[in-house]
Amino acid sequence: MSDPSAIARLRPKKALGQNFLVNEGAIATIVGAALAAKAPRLLEIGPGPGVLTERLLADGRPLWAVDLDPEACDLLRARFSDRPQFHLLQGDAVRLPVPEGAPWSVVGNLPYNAATPILARLLTESIPWERMVLMFQLEVAQKLMGVPGTKAYGPLSVLAQLCAKLTRLVKLGPGSFRPAPQVDSAVVQFEPRADAPSLAERAALLTVLHRSFAHRRKTLANNWQGSLSVEALTNVGLASALRAEVITPAAWLAATRALISQHPEVFSSPCP
């Protein structure tokens, strides 16, 4: 069982997007999935009062916990500083350097207001991971798993699905957290794809996607007007009359690779 006194001692801060998980079944599911990975190290993002941390530490693998909240860090030190496998990194998970080395199993009840940039970092930087088990607002989870032709489908869907195999492990209502948020949440498991694009290709892909999805209701020809001609789009496999939301992740990657070769200027000049 988690330590209710630890949760009670930490004041959740709305400015940091904190909603502490109290659902014991969800805690067990998240920890079980994270520990099932063979990665030699654990990386926990947003541990808060340490509800997941105490279960993860019981496994014995070295664990690095990253939290921005000074009050949470004080509590985590008080609870776990006597564990030799516990390491605390105080700072912003969007940009704080993490130790280099062996692959991670990454786990976290991500702060709602920073979940997307944290995930984008994990998918686009050279941080090795073997599995990620992460909590998001349900709307973000739906975007991650969105399919072409739907409202949820967008740049985040494409990047995530090209980099990882995604599995939604559990959906949670507001009552699973303290304080209760006004939205549902979901836990998503990420496992790296063997055919994932390189880091350089991921950066280029995001440039292409952000330009192509800039105005969802406009065609590719309109979104790329002034940068690429209809002919150029056609030559890299993008039908200019289509909207970005109907093109599959595999087609986006193929088009990006072609653009890198045929139109490198697209990636050296800022989008208007």
Stockholm file with secondary structure:
# STOCKHOLM 1.0

chainA/1-272         MSDPSAIARLRPKKALGQNFLVNEGAIATIVGAALAAKAPRLLEIGPGPGVLTERLLADGRPLWAVDLDPEACDLLRARFSDRPQFHLLQGDAVRLPVPEGAPWSVVGNLPYNAATPILARLLTESIPWERMVLMFQLEVAQKLMGVPGTKAYGPLSVLAQLCAKLTRLVKLGPGSFRPAPQVDSAVVQFEPRADAPSLAERAALLTVLHRSFAHRRKTLANNWQGSLSVEALTNVGLASALRAEVITPAAWLAATRALISQHPEVFSSPCP
#=GR chainA/1-272 SS CCCHHHHHHSCCCGGGTCCEECCHHHHHHHHHHHHTSCCSEEEEECCTTTHHHHHHHTTCSCEEEEECCHHHHHHHHHHHTTCTTEEEEESCTTTCCCCCSSCEEEEEECCTTTHHHHHHHHHHSSCCEEEEEEEEEHHHHHHHTCCTTSTTCSHHHHHHHHHEEEEEEEEECGGGEESCCSSCEEEEEEEECTTCCCHHHHHHHHHHHHHHTSSTTSBHHHHTTTTSCHHHHHHTTCCTTSBGGGSCHHHHHHHHHHHHHHCGGGGTSCCC
#=GC SS_cons         CCCHHHHHHSCCCGGGTCCEECCHHHHHHHHHHHHTSCCSEEEEECCTTTHHHHHHHTTCSCEEEEECCHHHHHHHHHHHTTCTTEEEEESCTTTCCCCCSSCEEEEEECCTTTHHHHHHHHHHSSCCEEEEEEEEEHHHHHHHTCCTTSTTCSHHHHHHHHHEEEEEEEEECGGGEESCCSSCEEEEEEEECTTCCCHHHHHHHHHHHHHHTSSTTSBHHHHTTTTSCHHHHHHTTCCTTSBGGGSCHHHHHHHHHHHHHHCGGGGTSCCC
//
